[in-house]
Every structure is written in C-alpha cells, then in structure tokens.
Amino acid sequence: MAAQENISHLDIIDLLGEKTAILAAMLAMTKGSAFETFNAKSDSIRDRYMQGCCNLSDEIGELVKAAHQAHLRETGGVRHEIAATEGESA
C-alpha cells in the first residue's frame, strides 16, 4: 500500500469490501455442511488453506490502517465521528 499513497480512502474501502467477501467465502468452507468436505482434506492442505485465510486477514488489517491514513491525509487530519442513529448510544 505504501507505493500507492495517492489512493483515496474510498478506493481502499472498496478493496476492503472485496477482500472481506473473499475471506468470508473461504471461511464458509470451514463450517456447517461444507466442513465435512474441508475436514476430509489432508492436514497439509487444511493448514495451507487456513494460512491463506490468516494472510488475507492480515492484508485486510493493513488496508484498514491505509484507509485511515488516507482519510486523515484527505481531510487534513480532521477526524469525523459517526453519528449514532436514533435510539442508539454514541
């Protein structure tokens, strides 16, 4: 992400959505009825699969940091609070 310091926080958020959807799909294979198929794989395959999930999770974490930094850069360091909706506490 460092090489793309001019990327907007909104572009990073779009990428976060894509990466999160991929991770969710990958993790869906490890629960419910899909778990039987996943669990039938060798230890090596399951380990590599889960390592891929961890790597993707790490990448998502880095993108969150990059989105935050891009937002601060774009707003001149101004933080915006998300307003609570009616009936929720802030």
ZIDA-V817330 format. One record per run of one state. SS is the DSSP state (A for helix, B for strand, O for the rest). FROM is the first residue (numbers start at 1). LEN is the number of residues. If there is no record, write none. Layout:
# ZIDA-V817330
SS/FROM/LEN
SS/FROM/LEN
This chain:
# ZIDA-V817330
O/1/1
A/2/3
O/5/4
A/9/20
O/29/5
A/34/6
O/40/3
A/43/32
O/75/16
